[in-house]
Amino acid sequence: MSRVLGIDFGLARIGLALSDPLGMFARGYKTLQNKPNLQAEIMAEIKDVIAKEDVTEIVLGLPKRTDGKASNSEALAREFGAMLEAVCNLPIHFFDERFTTVIAHQILNASAKKRDSHAKRKVVDQVAAEIILQNYLDSRR
C-alpha cells in the first residue's frame, strides 16, 4: 500500500508528515532546515523519503491569507510545489493551511508544558504538516 506525504513549507523549516498505508491517519515524520542555497539537498531528501516510505502523492500546505487572497508565502509555496512536481514526478495537491501553525503551537503547549521553546521549534512544523495531511485525508472520505 502507498502513503501520502504532507508538507508544511516555510522559509526557515519544512515539516513533513506521512499517512499510514491505508490513508486514514497522519503522523509527524521529520523537519528539514530550509535555506535558499539548500534547494537541491532538500529535494534529494524528500525524494529519499518518497522512495523509502512508498509515497505516491504529496499534499502541500497553501498559506492563504485570512481574507482568502493570494500572498507572497502562497507564491513561494506554489513555486516549491512546482519544483517538487518536476523532481519527484508525483501529483501535488495544494491544501489550505490557514491557522495550522497556530493550532500546532496550541497542541504542543497543551501536551508538553515543560518543553522549551527550542524543542518546540524542532517539531512545530511536523505537527503543522500532520494537521494539513490529516485535514486532507479527512476531506477525501
Beta strands, then each sheet from edge to edge (+ up, - down):
strand 1: 3-8
strand 2: 13-19
strand 3: 26-33
strand 4: 55-62
strand 5: 92-96
sheet 1: 3+ 2- 1+ 4+ 5+
end
